[in-house]
Structure formats: structure tokens, C-alpha cells
């Protein structure tokens, strides 16, 4: 767990993480699942997110839907963020679209990405 960070965004891969890192202005830990969730990885995420606000931002495809379903069971309190299905992948979505999605969850973003 990163000290001083009250929020966590869970994404699938490193490219998703890189895509959103420079859009976010507040200190938020971004955790990558690398597409799958083993029991050990799930336990690690549960420990890292205890008593923090959790946001799920995964791809709009079958693998992302499966992962999202698993997170609904394990993290019922998490807020699910959705990119438009036409982009399919977080890494492929335009930065302004991602910024709007994050802003709708009250996550502080660099406003330059809203144009």
C-alpha cells in the first residue's frame, strides 16, 4: 500500500496504467491485474485496498467483463467505471474520454485532457 493514497484504481494491464497515469492529478495508486486474478493476486489486492476507495476500470470486452464480475463478488463496495464499448480497451480510448469517466467519479484530473 502506498501511504497517503486513499484511492485505488484497478486496471488490467500496464498499458492501461500508463494511459491514465498522466490524466490523474491527485495521488492515486493504480494496481494492474495483468488480465487475470489468481487467489494470491486477489489476496494481495484485498490487503492493499483495505479501508480505501476502490475504482475498477477494465476493458469493455469479454475478458474485462469476466474480471469485472469477479470484482463485484470480491469488492462489492468498489465503484465500477466504464469506457465506451466502441473503444473496447482502456489503452485505446481517447484521453479526453478517460478524463471524463474519471471526473464523473470525482477523481481530480488534469483539465487539459477535457478538450
BELJO-V949467 format. One line per field, one symbol per residue. phi: phi as a letter, one per 30 degrees, with the letter a starting at -180 (. if undefined). A space follows every 50 residues. Layout:
# BELJO-V949467
phi = ???
This chain:
# BELJO-V949467
phi = .cdicdbbccbdbddddddcedddccdbdcccchibbddddddddeddce ibdcbcbbdcbdddddddddddddbdddcccbddeddicedcddeddded ddddcicdbddeddd
